Amino acid sequence: MSRGRTVTLAAAAALVLGPLAAAWVMRPGTSAGPCVVAAGPVLLPELMESSGLAVGRRNPGLIWSHNDSGSAAVLYALDTAGVLRGRVRVPIATRDWEDVSAARCPSGDCLYIADIGDNKRIRPQVQIYRVPEPAAGDAATAEPEVFTATYSDGPHNAEAMFVVDTDLFIVTRDRTGGVYRATIAPGSRALTFRRVAQLGLAAVTDAETSADGASVVVRTSHEAVLYRTADLIRGTSAPYWRIALGGLREPQGEGVAIDGNMLYLSSEGRALNRAGRLMSLRCELPR
């Protein structure tokens, strides 16, 4: 066989096999620690920068998400398979919306919107909004309650918040994962967050209380870490389980939520396909 023909065949093979090899390399694993992939990854074309996740309380089987800063203030309702079930506008103008959390509230079930991003750590105040959890088919939420929040030790950048009763917890995005706590007082819309723990986690991107309130899951780009809610309330920061996520090959892991033995993960998109992604894991976790 001539040298020219050999080079031509090799080039043709590379054109055919190259994309197949790349797809195989980027194919996500089917398990992560004690968890197996139950569904996904599902592409989310309208959630290119999916930042937070929350399992609905009023609407079992719905997961709420949103885009990062620079996008319209819209809550997206997804079912557990990642199918878009609704878009609900929030009548606010956010600066750096990083998380959404679900929890009980005086009116029943609410969503808490955390406008807490502060990459340069220059914001003297951040905002948290509370709205009754909407239905997936609603056009807009009710007018939100607005809480103005400060930190007792100066500004911090954060992307993660979780709620336990009347207590709000923010986990900072830095090298240590500081946990800050504030309590909503009756009749007050001012919050002061005070440091209560340190998780020892770098670059935390999301946190959420489980639907039964017993656990809190905190994630970074490469792992999900589970804590007992009661331990975090006491200021104890020892986790009871860690789940390595690297084998799932998320483009840019961001969101997390937990409901029973189901763990939900969202990711921002890639440069060539900017659609976000949703993946659900079924886990066998210690009790």
C-alpha positions in Angstrom: 0.0 0.0 0.0 1.4 3.4 -0.9 2.4 5.9 1.7 -0.1 8.4 0.4 -3.0 5.9 0.6 -2.0 4.9 4.1 -2.0 8.5 5.3 -5.4 9.1 3.6 -6.9 6.0 5.3 -5.5 7.1 8.7 -7.0 10.5 8.3 -10.4 9.1 7.4 -10.3 6.8 10.4 -9.4 9.7 12.6 -12.4 11.6 11.3 -14.7 8.7 12.0 -13.3 7.4 15.3 -12.2 10.7 16.8 -15.7 11.9 17.7 -16.7 8.4 18.9 -13.7 8.2 21.1 -14.4 11.7 22.5 -18.0 10.8 23.2 -16.8 7.6 25.0 -14.3 9.5 27.1 -17.0 12.1 28.1 -19.7 9.6 28.7 -20.8 9.9 32.4 -20.3 7.0 34.8 -23.4 5.1 35.9 -22.6 5.3 39.7 -21.2 7.6 42.3 -20.3 6.1 45.7 -23.5 4.6 47.1 -25.6 6.1 44.3 -26.5 4.9 40.9 -27.7 7.1 38.0 -31.5 6.8 37.9 -32.1 9.3 35.0 -30.1 11.7 32.8 -28.2 13.6 32.2 -31.0 15.5 30.5 -30.3 18.6 28.5 -32.0 21.9 29.8 -31.8 24.3 26.9 -33.4 27.2 28.8 -31.2 26.6 31.9 -27.8 27.3 30.4 -26.5 28.4 33.8 -28.6 26.3 36.2 -27.4 27.5 39.6 -29.7 26.2 42.3 -32.1 23.4 42.8 -35.0 22.9 45.3 -37.4 20.0 45.6 -41.0 21.4 45.8 -42.9 21.1 49.1 -46.3 22.2 47.8 -45.7 20.4 44.6 -44.2 16.9 45.2 -42.5 15.7 42.1 -41.4 19.2 41.0 -37.9 20.6 41.1 -37.3 24.3 40.9 -34.3 25.8 39.3 -33.1 29.2 37.8 -30.3 30.7 35.8 -27.4 32.6 37.3 -26.9 36.3 37.3 -27.5 38.3 34.1 -30.8 36.4 33.3 -34.4 37.2 33.9 -35.8 36.4 37.3 -37.7 33.2 36.3 -38.3 30.0 38.3 -38.3 26.9 36.1 -40.4 24.0 37.2 -39.0 20.6 36.1 -40.3 17.1 36.8 -37.9 14.5 38.2 -37.1 13.3 34.7 -36.0 16.8 33.7 -39.0 17.7 31.6 -39.8 21.4 31.7 -43.3 21.9 33.3 -43.5 25.6 33.7 -41.8 29.0 33.8 -42.9 31.4 36.7 -41.7 35.0 36.6 -40.6 36.5 39.9 -41.4 40.3 40.1 -37.9 41.3 41.3 -34.6 42.6 39.8 -31.8 40.5 41.1 -28.1 41.4 41.1 -26.5 37.9 41.5 -29.1 35.2 42.1 -27.2 32.1 43.2 -29.7 29.8 44.9 -33.3 28.8 45.6 -34.4 26.9 48.6 -37.7 25.3 49.7 -39.0 25.3 53.2 -42.0 25.8 55.4 -43.0 29.4 56.1 -45.9 31.2 57.9 -48.1 31.0 54.8 -47.4 27.3 54.3 -44.7 26.3 51.7 -42.3 28.9 50.4 -39.4 29.3 48.1 -36.4 31.4 49.2 -34.4 33.2 46.6 -30.9 34.0 47.5 -29.4 37.0 45.8 -26.1 36.5 47.6 -23.4 36.4 45.0 -20.5 38.8 45.6 -17.4 37.8 43.7 -15.5 41.0 44.7 -16.8 41.0 48.3 -18.0 44.6 48.0 -21.7 44.4 48.7 -22.6 46.0 52.0 -25.9 44.2 51.9 -27.4 41.2 50.0 -31.1 40.3 49.5 -33.2 37.2 50.2 -36.7 37.0 48.8 -39.5 34.8 50.1 -42.5 33.8 48.0 -45.3 31.2 48.5 -44.3 28.3 46.3 -46.2 28.7 43.0 -47.8 26.1 40.9 -45.9 25.1 37.7 -48.6 26.7 35.6 -48.6 30.1 37.3 -47.4 33.0 35.2 -45.8 34.8 38.1 -45.3 34.4 41.8 -46.9 36.6 44.5 -45.1 39.8 45.4 -42.1 38.6 47.4 -41.1 39.5 51.0 -37.7 41.2 50.9 -35.1 40.5 53.6 -32.0 42.7 53.6 -29.0 40.8 55.0 -25.6 41.6 56.3 -22.7 39.6 57.7 -21.5 40.3 61.2 -17.8 40.2 59.9 -18.1 42.0 56.6 -19.0 40.9 53.0 -18.6 37.4 51.7 -19.2 35.7 48.3 -21.7 32.9 48.5 -23.7 30.6 46.2 -25.4 28.3 48.7 -28.2 28.7 51.2 -30.5 26.3 53.1 -33.4 26.9 55.4 -34.5 25.2 58.6 -37.7 26.6 60.1 -37.1 30.3 60.8 -33.3 30.0 60.4 -31.5 30.7 57.2 -28.0 29.4 56.6 -25.5 30.6 54.0 -22.4 28.7 53.1 -19.6 30.9 51.7 -17.8 30.2 48.5 -14.1 30.4 49.4 -11.4 28.0 50.6 -13.1 27.0 53.9 -16.9 26.9 53.4 -18.0 29.1 56.4 -21.5 28.6 57.7 -23.4 31.7 58.6 -26.8 31.7 60.4 -29.6 34.3 60.8 -33.0 34.0 62.3 -36.1 35.6 60.8 -37.7 37.6 63.7 -41.5 38.3 63.6 -42.1 41.7 61.9 -38.5 42.3 60.9 -37.0 42.3 57.4 -33.4 42.7 58.5 -31.1 39.8 58.9 -27.6 39.6 60.4 -25.7 36.4 59.5 -23.2 35.2 62.1 -20.5 32.5 61.6 -21.5 29.3 63.4 -19.3 26.6 61.7 -16.7 25.9 59.1 -17.1 22.9 56.7 -13.6 22.8 55.3 -15.0 22.7 51.8 -13.6 24.9 49.0 -15.8 26.5 46.3 -19.3 25.4 47.6 -21.9 25.9 44.8 -25.2 24.9 46.5 -26.8 23.5 49.6 -30.3 22.3 50.4 -32.3 20.8 53.3 -33.9 17.4 52.6 -37.6 17.3 52.1 -38.0 15.6 55.6 -35.7 18.2 57.2 -33.3 15.6 58.6 -30.3 16.2 56.4 -28.5 18.9 54.5 -26.6 18.3 51.3 -23.7 20.6 50.3 -22.0 20.4 47.0 -18.9 21.5 45.3 -18.0 20.8 41.6 -16.6 17.4 42.6 -18.5 16.1 45.6 -21.8 16.1 47.5 -21.4 16.1 51.3 -24.2 15.2 53.7 -24.7 16.5 57.2 -27.3 15.9 59.9 -29.4 19.0 60.1 -29.3 18.9 63.9 -25.5 18.8 63.9 -25.3 21.9 61.8 -27.8 23.7 64.0 -25.5 22.9 67.0 -22.4 24.2 65.0 -21.0 20.7 64.5 -19.5 20.3 61.0 -18.7 16.6 60.7 -20.5 15.0 57.7 -22.0 11.6 57.8 -21.4 10.8 54.1 -19.4 12.1 51.1 -20.2 11.2 47.5 -17.5 11.7 44.9 -19.1 13.2 41.7 -16.1 13.4 39.4 -17.0 10.2 37.5 -20.3 11.7 36.4 -18.4 14.2 34.2 -20.6 17.2 34.7 -19.5 20.1 32.5 -19.7 22.5 35.5 -21.5 21.0 38.5 -23.6 23.6 40.3 -27.0 22.6 41.8 -28.0 19.9 44.3 -31.2 18.8 46.1 -32.2 15.8 48.1 -35.5 14.0 48.6 -35.4 10.7 50.5 -33.0 8.4 48.7 -32.9 10.6 45.6 -30.2 13.1 44.9 -30.6 15.7 42.1 -27.7 17.4 40.4 -27.6 20.2 37.9 -24.8 21.6 35.8 -24.1 24.5 33.5 -23.6 23.8 29.9 -20.4 23.5 27.8 -19.1 25.9 25.3 -20.3 23.9 22.3 -23.7 23.0 23.8 -24.7 25.6 26.4 -27.8 23.7 27.6 -27.7 22.9 31.3 -28.0 19.4 32.5 -30.1 17.6 35.2 -29.2 14.2 36.6 -30.9 12.1 39.3 -29.1 9.6 41.5 -30.7 6.8 43.6 -28.6 6.4 46.8 -28.3 3.8 49.5 -27.3 6.1 52.4 -26.8 5.3 56.1 -29.5 6.4 58.4 
